[in-house]
Amino acid sequence: MKVFSLSRSALLNHSDLKLGMHRLRRRVFRVRLDWDVSITDGLEIDQYDTLAPTYLLVVDQRSVVGCVRLLPTTGRNMLANTFPVLLDGREAPNSPTIWESSRFCVDTQTLEGPTTNGLRSATFLLFAAMIEWGQQHDLRAIVTVTDLRMERILRRAGWHLDRIGSPRQVGSTKAVAGLLPVNESALRAVQEAGNILERTIITPSHVALAA
């Protein structure tokens, strides 16, 4: 497995990966988690995919088995524009050093069963890649809207969410917003928890996409 960093425009040049990512999101968020998300032609796509995000994709034998979307908080994002209720009256993060992550998911159907700490290796790889990407872009934190299940997963992986507000019921899930630190200490904790021995992220502009 490898983790690739792709802009939205770069992703359009790899239609198999683009379709694989949006199909995975449908399977996870609509089918498995029963979230109220928009599905078009079997693909989960929303308005935030039009805002030139960066995607981190975990690729195994040309199949997308994990993904996450990253957006700057200086523009439209899910916390500020869709879930401000999770802020408990506070201002949404708006800083070039804080980006938002959303649509984090891993393919639990096709990957091998849980390994370290009960989590799949793709989960650790994607967490580590998020921190590495943040370090490359001089971020100090990643803000995210997630559910309590995912908050527990982050804790088990050694990456602790600093809650912004109290958990609230959003549709079928109990959601919470929080900040994840982007620093060497957080990266080492995830690497040690997931037994990751080297840096994980690959930028396609530097190397060809490979299985």
C-alpha positions as CSV (number, residue, x, y, z in Angstrom):
1,M,0.0,0.0,0.0
2,K,1.1,3.5,-0.8
3,V,-0.4,6.9,0.1
4,F,-0.6,9.5,-2.7
5,S,-1.3,13.2,-2.4
6,L,-3.4,14.5,-5.3
7,S,-5.0,17.9,-6.0
8,R,-8.5,17.8,-7.5
9,S,-7.2,18.7,-10.9
10,A,-4.5,16.0,-10.7
11,L,-7.1,13.4,-9.7
12,L,-9.1,14.1,-12.8
13,N,-6.2,12.7,-14.8
14,H,-6.6,9.4,-12.9
15,S,-10.2,8.5,-13.5
16,D,-9.9,5.0,-12.0
17,L,-8.7,6.5,-8.7
18,K,-11.3,9.2,-8.7
19,L,-14.1,6.8,-9.3
20,G,-12.6,4.4,-6.7
21,M,-12.5,7.1,-4.1
22,H,-16.1,8.3,-4.6
23,R,-17.4,4.7,-4.7
24,L,-15.6,3.9,-1.5
25,R,-17.1,7.0,0.1
26,R,-20.6,5.8,-1.0
27,R,-20.0,2.3,0.5
28,V,-18.8,3.7,3.8
29,F,-20.9,6.8,4.4
30,R,-24.2,5.8,2.8
31,V,-24.3,2.0,3.0
32,R,-22.3,1.2,6.1
33,L,-22.8,4.3,8.3
34,D,-26.2,5.4,6.9
35,W,-25.3,9.1,6.7
36,D,-27.5,11.5,4.8
37,V,-25.1,12.1,1.9
38,S,-25.8,12.8,-1.8
39,I,-25.3,9.9,-4.2
40,T,-25.0,10.4,-8.0
41,D,-24.5,7.5,-10.3
42,G,-23.2,5.4,-7.4
43,L,-20.7,8.0,-6.3
44,E,-20.7,10.0,-3.1
45,I,-19.8,13.6,-4.1
46,D,-20.7,16.9,-2.4
47,Q,-20.3,20.6,-2.8
48,Y,-16.9,20.6,-1.1
49,D,-15.4,18.4,-3.8
50,T,-15.7,21.4,-6.1
51,L,-13.5,23.7,-4.0
52,A,-10.1,22.4,-5.2
53,P,-9.3,20.2,-2.2
54,T,-6.3,18.0,-1.8
55,Y,-6.9,14.3,-1.4
56,L,-4.8,11.7,0.3
57,L,-5.5,8.2,-1.2
58,V,-4.3,4.9,0.1
59,V,-3.8,2.7,-3.0
60,D,-3.3,-1.0,-3.1
61,Q,-2.9,-2.7,-6.4
62,R,-4.5,0.3,-8.2
63,S,-7.5,0.2,-5.9
64,V,-8.4,3.0,-3.5
65,V,-8.7,1.4,0.0
66,G,-8.6,4.6,2.0
67,C,-9.0,8.4,1.5
68,V,-9.4,11.7,3.2
69,R,-10.1,15.2,1.8
70,L,-8.3,18.3,2.9
71,L,-9.5,21.9,2.6
72,P,-8.2,25.3,3.8
73,T,-10.2,26.9,6.6
74,T,-9.7,30.3,5.0
75,G,-12.4,29.3,2.5
76,R,-15.7,27.4,2.6
77,N,-15.5,24.2,4.7
78,M,-17.8,21.7,6.4
79,L,-17.4,22.9,10.0
80,A,-17.9,26.6,9.2
81,N,-20.6,26.3,6.6
82,T,-22.5,23.0,7.3
83,F,-21.9,22.1,11.0
84,P,-21.4,25.5,12.8
85,V,-23.7,24.1,15.6
86,L,-20.7,22.0,16.7
87,L,-18.8,25.1,17.6
88,D,-20.9,25.9,20.6
89,G,-21.0,29.5,19.7
90,R,-17.2,29.8,19.0
91,E,-15.7,31.2,15.8
92,A,-14.7,28.5,13.3
93,P,-11.0,28.2,12.7
94,N,-9.9,30.5,9.9
95,S,-6.1,30.3,9.4
96,P,-3.6,29.3,6.7
97,T,-2.0,27.1,9.3
98,I,-5.2,25.1,10.0
99,W,-6.8,22.9,7.3
100,E,-9.9,20.8,7.6
101,S,-10.1,17.1,7.0
102,S,-13.3,15.4,6.0
103,R,-14.6,12.2,4.3
104,F,-11.9,10.0,6.1
105,C,-12.6,6.4,5.3
106,V,-10.9,3.0,5.0
107,D,-12.2,0.0,3.0
108,T,-12.9,-2.6,5.8
109,Q,-14.5,-5.0,3.3
110,T,-11.5,-5.8,1.2
111,L,-8.5,-5.2,3.5
112,E,-7.1,-7.7,5.9
113,G,-8.5,-7.7,9.4
114,P,-7.4,-5.4,12.2
115,T,-3.8,-5.4,13.3
116,T,-2.1,-3.2,15.8
117,N,-4.5,-1.7,18.5
118,G,-7.4,-3.3,16.6
119,L,-7.0,-0.9,13.6
120,R,-6.1,-1.7,10.0
121,S,-2.7,-0.6,8.7
122,A,-4.3,1.6,6.1
123,T,-5.8,3.7,9.0
124,F,-2.4,4.3,10.5
125,L,-0.9,5.1,7.1
126,L,-3.6,7.6,6.4
127,F,-3.2,9.3,9.8
128,A,0.5,9.5,9.4
129,A,0.2,10.9,5.8
130,M,-2.2,13.6,7.1
131,I,0.4,14.7,9.6
132,E,3.2,14.5,7.1
133,W,1.3,16.5,4.6
134,G,0.5,19.1,7.2
135,Q,4.2,19.4,8.1
136,Q,5.1,19.9,4.5
137,H,2.6,22.7,4.3
138,D,3.5,24.4,7.6
139,L,0.2,23.6,9.4
140,R,-0.1,23.6,13.1
141,A,-3.4,21.7,13.3
142,I,-6.1,19.9,11.3
143,V,-9.7,20.6,12.3
144,T,-12.3,17.9,11.7
145,V,-15.9,17.0,12.2
146,T,-16.2,13.4,13.2
147,D,-18.2,11.0,15.2
148,L,-17.5,9.5,18.7
149,R,-16.5,6.2,17.1
150,M,-13.8,7.9,15.0
151,E,-12.7,9.9,18.0
152,R,-12.0,6.7,19.8
153,I,-10.1,5.4,16.8
154,L,-7.9,8.5,16.8
155,R,-7.2,8.0,20.5
156,R,-6.2,4.4,19.9
157,A,-3.9,5.5,17.1
158,G,-2.1,8.0,19.4
159,W,-3.6,11.1,17.8
160,H,-5.7,12.9,20.3
161,L,-8.6,15.2,19.3
162,D,-8.9,18.5,21.2
163,R,-12.6,19.1,21.2
164,I,-13.9,22.5,20.2
165,G,-17.5,21.9,21.4
166,S,-19.7,19.3,22.9
167,P,-20.9,16.3,20.9
168,R,-24.3,16.7,19.3
169,Q,-26.7,14.5,17.4
170,V,-26.4,15.1,13.7
171,G,-28.7,12.8,11.7
172,S,-27.9,9.2,12.7
173,T,-24.6,10.0,14.3
174,K,-23.2,11.7,17.4
175,A,-20.8,14.3,16.0
176,V,-18.0,16.4,17.5
177,A,-15.6,19.0,16.1
178,G,-12.0,19.2,17.2
179,L,-8.4,20.0,16.4
180,L,-5.7,17.4,15.7
181,P,-2.1,18.6,16.3
182,V,0.4,18.6,13.4
183,N,3.8,18.1,14.8
184,E,6.6,15.6,15.1
185,S,5.4,14.3,18.4
186,A,2.0,13.4,16.9
187,L,3.6,11.8,13.9
188,R,5.9,9.6,16.1
189,A,3.0,8.5,18.2
190,V,1.0,7.4,15.2
191,Q,4.0,5.7,13.6
192,E,4.8,3.8,16.8
193,A,1.2,2.8,17.4
194,G,0.9,1.5,13.8
195,N,4.5,0.1,13.5
196,I,5.3,2.5,10.6
197,L,9.0,2.5,10.0
198,E,9.3,5.3,7.4
199,R,7.6,8.4,5.9
200,T,4.5,7.4,4.0
201,I,3.3,10.2,1.7
202,I,4.1,10.2,-2.0
203,T,3.5,13.2,-4.3
204,P,2.5,12.0,-7.9
205,S,4.3,15.0,-9.4
206,H,7.5,13.4,-8.2
207,V,6.9,9.8,-9.0
208,A,4.5,7.8,-11.2
209,L,1.5,6.3,-9.7
210,A,2.1,2.7,-9.1
211,A,0.3,-0.3,-7.5
